[in-house]
């Protein structure tokens, strides 16, 4: 569901999003991200071209519904470059964020031009962006992970402990966790069916910690007074609804704060990195197995965890107490 009024968006953007939803089977999160990026681009474009209409929905959301094929056909590659420069300079967007915005713009114009022929020329056909710098993922150590689990308390302790256990053992994405259903869990087989990006499903074989955590939570999980769409939901909020993304994020941040990691840029997604890193480094899980477990489309995405190990090996050598020793000076005199 959109976080803004689609009636205020260009009709071609809404059509493009319907195409992504129906034909490309893109996830709702991907589509929402494209909507936000395209809305920002078109707001920037009409401001720079002084095309802002008098009608506004409120102080923040400009009515973009007037943007038609004629206006789209006037957009140039330089306009797109100007927008990406604006994102870098005025919004301090990272190269990763700018690359995502460029992907949304490139996909949109490929649809309206190359696929549908609404405009003759595709202004984004030659669009290039700065390559995102490889960045090693941040993760909790084994000791910090245990501290996080041991910090759980309160009225929802069984639920919270189960959530953290699944994050740290299975490497689930946040969206995957909140969409889990009771029917996805098979106690006899000790398996969990996870629906990932693009509605692709994968089966996870649960270890004893996960099975014990799920069973402990199911024993106290609310059953009465649940909303109709929450009756099969695995995790329930205090409002008797399926737990939401924000509620999980706040819960995780609370426990991170409790163990002193709140100000160190840790997040829910870092728990996914933690699970992958612990399995690769401490248990020797093969990177190909890790790829399937995490639901990665490409092996290159998973291989970043091998880079973590390489980095640690380099750091280990550099921390050797003899690393600062210098070779003897060459005192020999040449003739």
C-alpha positions as CSV (number, residue, x, y, z in Angstrom):
1,X,0.0,0.0,0.0
2,X,1.3,3.4,-0.9
3,X,2.2,6.0,1.7
4,X,0.9,8.8,-0.5
5,X,-2.1,9.5,-2.8
6,X,-1.7,7.8,-6.1
7,X,-4.2,10.1,-7.6
8,X,-1.6,12.8,-7.3
9,X,1.0,10.8,-9.3
10,X,1.5,10.9,-13.1
11,X,-0.8,8.3,-14.7
12,X,2.2,6.6,-16.4
13,X,3.9,6.1,-13.1
14,X,0.8,4.3,-11.7
15,X,0.6,2.3,-14.9
16,X,4.3,1.4,-14.6
17,X,3.8,0.2,-11.0
18,X,0.8,-1.9,-12.0
19,X,3.1,-3.5,-14.6
20,X,5.7,-4.2,-12.0
21,X,3.1,-5.7,-9.8
22,X,1.2,-7.8,-12.3
23,X,3.9,-8.8,-14.9
24,X,7.3,-8.5,-13.1
25,X,5.8,-9.8,-9.8
26,X,7.9,-7.2,-7.9
27,X,7.4,-7.0,-4.1
28,X,5.3,-4.3,-2.6
29,X,8.4,-2.8,-0.9
30,X,10.2,-2.6,-4.3
31,X,7.2,-0.9,-5.9
32,X,6.8,1.6,-3.0
33,X,10.5,2.4,-3.3
34,X,10.1,3.1,-7.0
35,X,7.0,5.3,-6.3
36,X,8.9,7.4,-3.8
37,X,12.0,7.8,-6.0
38,X,9.9,8.7,-9.1
39,X,7.8,11.2,-7.1
40,X,10.9,12.9,-5.9
41,X,12.3,13.0,-9.4
42,X,9.2,14.5,-11.0
43,X,8.8,17.1,-8.1
44,X,12.4,18.1,-8.8
45,X,11.8,18.3,-12.5
46,X,8.7,20.5,-12.4
47,X,10.3,22.8,-9.8
48,X,13.4,23.4,-12.0
49,X,11.2,23.9,-15.0
50,X,8.8,26.1,-13.1
51,X,5.9,23.9,-13.9
52,X,4.5,23.6,-10.3
53,X,0.7,23.8,-10.5
54,X,-1.4,25.9,-8.2
55,X,-3.3,22.9,-6.8
56,X,-1.5,21.1,-3.9
57,X,-2.8,18.4,-1.7
58,X,-0.9,19.8,1.3
59,X,2.4,21.5,2.0
60,X,4.5,18.5,1.1
61,X,2.8,16.5,-1.6
62,X,2.6,18.2,-5.0
63,X,-0.1,17.2,-7.5
64,X,1.9,15.5,-10.3
65,X,-1.1,14.1,-12.1
66,X,-0.9,16.7,-14.9
67,X,2.4,15.2,-16.1
68,X,1.5,13.6,-19.5
69,X,3.3,12.0,-22.4
70,X,4.2,15.4,-23.9
71,X,6.0,16.5,-20.7
72,X,7.7,13.1,-20.4
73,X,9.0,13.5,-24.0
74,X,10.7,16.7,-23.0
75,X,12.8,15.2,-20.3
76,X,16.5,14.8,-21.2
77,X,19.5,12.9,-19.8
78,X,20.8,16.2,-18.5
79,X,17.6,16.6,-16.4
80,X,18.2,13.2,-14.9
81,X,21.9,14.0,-14.2
82,X,20.8,17.3,-12.5
83,X,18.4,15.3,-10.3
84,X,21.1,12.9,-9.2
85,X,23.5,15.8,-8.5
86,X,20.7,17.3,-6.4
87,X,20.4,14.1,-4.5
88,X,24.1,14.0,-3.8
89,X,24.6,17.6,-2.9
90,X,21.3,18.8,-1.3
91,X,20.1,15.5,0.2
92,X,23.5,13.9,0.9
93,X,22.4,10.6,-0.7
94,X,25.0,7.9,-0.8
95,X,26.1,6.3,-4.0
96,X,23.9,3.3,-3.1
97,X,20.8,5.5,-2.7
98,X,21.5,7.4,-5.9
99,X,22.0,4.1,-7.8
100,X,18.6,2.9,-6.5
101,X,17.0,6.2,-7.7
102,X,18.7,5.8,-11.1
103,X,17.4,2.3,-11.4
104,X,13.8,3.5,-10.8
105,X,14.2,6.2,-13.4
106,X,15.8,3.9,-15.9
107,X,13.1,1.2,-15.4
108,X,10.3,3.8,-15.8
109,X,11.6,5.3,-19.0
110,X,12.4,1.9,-20.5
111,X,8.7,1.0,-19.9
112,X,7.1,4.2,-21.3
113,X,9.5,4.4,-24.3
114,X,11.0,1.1,-25.3
115,X,8.2,-1.2,-24.2
116,X,5.0,0.9,-24.7
117,X,6.1,3.6,-27.1
118,X,4.4,6.4,-25.3
119,X,7.4,8.6,-26.0
120,X,9.8,8.3,-28.9
121,X,13.1,8.7,-27.2
122,X,14.3,7.1,-23.9
123,X,16.3,9.8,-22.0
124,X,17.7,7.2,-19.6
125,X,19.1,4.8,-22.2
126,X,22.6,6.1,-21.7
127,X,22.2,6.8,-17.9
128,X,25.3,5.9,-15.9
129,X,25.8,6.4,-12.2
130,X,28.8,6.2,-9.9
131,X,29.5,2.6,-8.9
132,X,28.5,2.0,-5.3
133,X,31.6,1.4,-3.1
134,X,31.8,-2.1,-1.6
135,X,31.0,-1.8,2.0
136,X,31.4,-4.7,4.4
137,X,28.2,-5.3,6.4
138,X,28.2,-4.5,10.1
139,X,27.4,-7.4,12.4
140,X,27.3,-8.4,16.1
141,X,30.0,-10.7,17.5
142,X,29.0,-14.1,18.9
143,X,29.3,-12.6,22.4
144,X,27.1,-9.6,21.6
145,X,24.6,-11.9,20.0
146,X,24.3,-13.9,23.2
147,X,24.1,-10.7,25.2
148,X,21.2,-9.6,23.0
149,X,19.3,-12.8,23.6
150,X,20.0,-12.8,27.3
151,X,18.7,-9.2,27.6
152,X,15.1,-10.2,26.7
153,X,12.5,-9.7,29.4
154,X,9.0,-8.3,29.9
155,X,5.5,-9.3,29.2
156,X,6.3,-10.3,25.6
157,X,9.6,-12.0,26.4
158,X,8.6,-15.3,24.6
159,X,7.7,-13.5,21.4
160,X,10.6,-11.1,21.5
161,X,13.1,-13.9,22.2
162,X,11.6,-16.0,19.3
163,X,11.9,-13.1,16.9
164,X,15.6,-12.4,17.9
165,X,16.4,-16.1,17.7
166,X,15.0,-16.4,14.2
167,X,16.9,-13.3,13.0
168,X,20.2,-14.5,14.5
169,X,19.9,-18.2,13.5
170,X,18.1,-18.0,10.1
171,X,19.1,-14.6,8.7
172,X,15.5,-13.6,7.9
173,X,14.7,-10.2,6.3
174,X,12.4,-8.0,8.3
175,X,9.6,-8.3,5.8
176,X,10.0,-12.1,5.8
177,X,9.6,-12.3,9.5
178,X,6.5,-10.1,9.9
179,X,4.8,-12.1,7.1
180,X,5.4,-15.5,8.8
181,X,2.3,-17.6,9.5
182,X,1.7,-20.4,11.9
183,X,1.0,-22.7,9.0
184,X,4.5,-22.0,7.7
185,X,6.0,-23.9,10.7
186,X,6.1,-27.7,10.6
187,X,7.0,-29.1,14.0
188,X,7.4,-32.7,12.8
189,X,9.8,-31.8,10.0
190,X,11.3,-28.9,12.0
191,X,11.0,-26.6,9.0
192,X,9.8,-23.1,8.2
193,X,8.6,-21.9,4.8
194,X,9.8,-18.3,4.2
195,X,8.4,-16.1,1.5
196,X,11.1,-13.8,0.3
197,X,11.6,-11.2,-2.4
198,X,9.4,-11.6,-5.5
199,X,7.2,-13.9,-3.5
200,X,9.8,-16.7,-3.9
201,X,9.6,-19.3,-1.2
202,X,12.4,-21.2,0.4
203,X,12.4,-23.9,3.2
204,X,14.6,-23.5,6.2
205,X,15.5,-26.4,8.4
206,X,15.3,-25.2,12.0
207,X,17.9,-25.9,14.7
208,X,16.9,-26.8,18.3
209,X,17.1,-23.2,19.5
210,X,14.6,-22.0,16.8
211,X,12.2,-24.9,17.5
212,X,12.4,-24.4,21.2
213,X,11.8,-20.6,20.9
214,X,8.8,-21.1,18.5
215,X,7.2,-23.7,20.8
216,X,7.8,-21.5,23.9
217,X,6.1,-18.6,22.1
218,X,3.2,-20.6,20.7
219,X,2.4,-21.7,24.2
220,X,1.6,-18.1,25.2
221,X,0.6,-16.6,21.8
222,X,-2.8,-14.8,22.0
223,X,-5.7,-16.6,20.4
224,X,-8.8,-14.7,21.5
225,X,-9.8,-11.4,20.1
226,X,-7.5,-11.5,17.1
227,X,-8.2,-9.5,14.0
228,X,-9.4,-11.7,11.1
229,X,-6.2,-11.2,9.1
230,X,-4.1,-12.1,12.1
231,X,-5.5,-15.5,13.1
232,X,-2.8,-17.3,11.1
233,X,-0.1,-14.8,11.8
234,X,2.8,-16.2,13.7
235,X,3.7,-13.0,15.6
236,X,1.0,-10.9,17.2
237,X,1.2,-7.3,18.3
238,X,-0.2,-5.8,21.5
239,X,-3.2,-4.6,19.4
240,X,-4.0,-8.3,18.5
241,X,-2.9,-7.7,14.9
242,X,-0.1,-9.2,12.9
243,X,3.0,-7.5,14.2
244,X,4.3,-4.7,11.9
245,X,7.7,-3.8,10.7
246,X,8.0,-0.7,12.9
247,X,7.0,-2.6,16.0
248,X,9.8,-5.2,15.4
249,X,12.3,-2.4,14.7
250,X,11.5,-0.6,17.9
251,X,11.7,-3.8,19.9
252,X,15.1,-4.7,18.4
253,X,16.4,-1.1,19.0
254,X,15.2,-1.4,22.6
255,X,17.2,-4.5,23.3
256,X,20.2,-3.1,21.4
257,X,20.1,-0.1,23.6
258,X,19.9,-2.3,26.7
259,X,23.3,-4.0,25.8
260,X,24.9,-0.7,24.8
261,X,24.8,-1.0,21.0
262,X,22.1,1.6,20.3
263,X,24.5,4.3,19.2
264,X,26.7,2.1,16.9
265,X,24.6,2.0,13.7
266,X,23.2,-1.4,14.4
267,X,19.7,-2.2,13.0
268,X,17.3,-5.1,12.4
269,X,19.0,-5.8,9.1
270,X,22.3,-6.1,10.9
271,X,21.0,-9.2,12.6
272,X,20.6,-10.8,9.2
273,X,24.3,-10.0,8.5
274,X,25.1,-11.4,11.9
275,X,23.5,-14.7,11.2
276,X,25.3,-15.1,7.9
277,X,28.7,-14.1,9.3
278,X,28.4,-16.4,12.3
279,X,27.5,-19.3,10.1
280,X,30.3,-18.7,7.7
281,X,33.1,-17.9,10.1
282,X,32.3,-20.0,13.1
283,X,30.6,-23.0,11.5
284,X,32.2,-23.1,8.1
285,X,29.0,-23.1,6.2
286,X,29.7,-23.2,2.4
287,X,28.9,-19.9,0.6
288,X,26.6,-21.7,-1.9
289,X,24.6,-23.1,1.0
290,X,24.5,-19.7,2.6
291,X,23.2,-18.2,-0.7
292,X,20.2,-20.5,-0.6
293,X,19.6,-20.0,3.1
294,X,19.5,-16.2,2.8
295,X,17.4,-16.3,-0.4
296,X,20.0,-14.4,-2.4
297,X,19.4,-14.2,-6.2
298,X,23.1,-13.9,-7.0
299,X,26.2,-15.6,-5.5
300,X,28.0,-12.2,-5.6
301,X,25.7,-10.9,-3.0
302,X,26.6,-13.7,-0.6
303,X,30.3,-13.5,-1.3
304,X,30.6,-10.3,0.8
305,X,30.8,-12.5,3.8
306,X,34.0,-14.1,2.5
307,X,35.4,-10.6,2.2
308,X,34.7,-10.1,5.9
309,X,36.9,-13.1,6.7
310,X,39.7,-11.8,4.4
311,X,39.6,-8.4,6.2
312,X,39.8,-10.1,9.6
313,X,42.8,-12.1,8.4
314,X,44.6,-8.9,7.3
315,X,43.8,-7.2,10.6
316,X,45.0,-10.2,12.6
317,X,48.4,-10.0,10.8
318,X,48.6,-6.2,11.4
319,X,47.9,-6.7,15.1
320,X,50.8,-9.1,15.6
321,X,53.0,-7.6,18.3
322,X,56.0,-7.9,16.0
323,X,54.3,-6.0,13.2
324,X,56.2,-2.8,14.0
325,X,59.7,-4.3,13.9
326,X,62.1,-2.9,11.3
327,X,64.7,-4.8,9.3
328,X,68.3,-4.1,10.1
329,X,69.9,-1.3,8.3
330,X,72.2,-2.2,5.4
331,X,75.6,-0.9,6.5
332,X,77.5,-2.4,3.7
333,X,79.5,0.1,1.6
334,X,79.5,-0.2,-2.1
335,X,82.8,0.1,-4.0
